[in-house]
Amino acid sequence: MNGRDRDRATGKVDSGAGQGERRSGLRPIGDAASRIAAPIVARGGGGVLARLKAEWSAVAGAELAAQTWPEKLGRDGALKLLVAPGFALDLQHRASLVIDRINVFFGRAAVTRLVLVQGTLPLAGPIAAGAGSRAPAAPPNGDDVSVLDSRLAGVDDPELRAALAGLGDLVLRASRQTG
């Protein structure tokens, strides 16, 4: 019966698993998902680019991370870096150092060359500009705090209310610092 034998006494079917046939029943979904996702992930630079973006500051160092951002990783190992205007020439001289840092981080030759593109960085602002070294902003005044508290009064979840209050405090501090 197509490589399957039925035991006459029990009525069970021998699947012939030892004969290279597909086994029936439940199988781990991770195997199928990884076979489907692997070509898609590889096309976009794979996990290398995602990990590189997530840990860019640690890989490149604070100075380079403030002036650059990894955009795309080609199959040939070409890393497209978005560079703040005016910094590309300096980075061009340090290209081999950046490539070495990235490859040491991954433990293999993940990047072979850099493609520099000048433009506005996606994280342009306090984080990219190194605002961590500035003096902290003054706390919001009492009127701002009372308005924030009145807006949060309708939030029932205490964790959500605390998170929103923290966010509101940061926004008020930032607006006082810039305004």
Buried (B, 14 or more C-beta within 10 A) or exposed (E): EEEEEEEEEEEEEEBBEEEEEEEEEEEEEEEEEEEEEEEEBEEEBBEBBBBBBEEBBEBBEEEBBBBBBBBBBBEEBBBBBBBBEEBBEEBEEBBEEBBEBBBEBBEEEBBEEBEBEBEEBEBEEEEBBEEEEEEEBEEBEEEBBEEBEEEBEEBEEEEEBEEBBEEBBEEBBBEBBEE
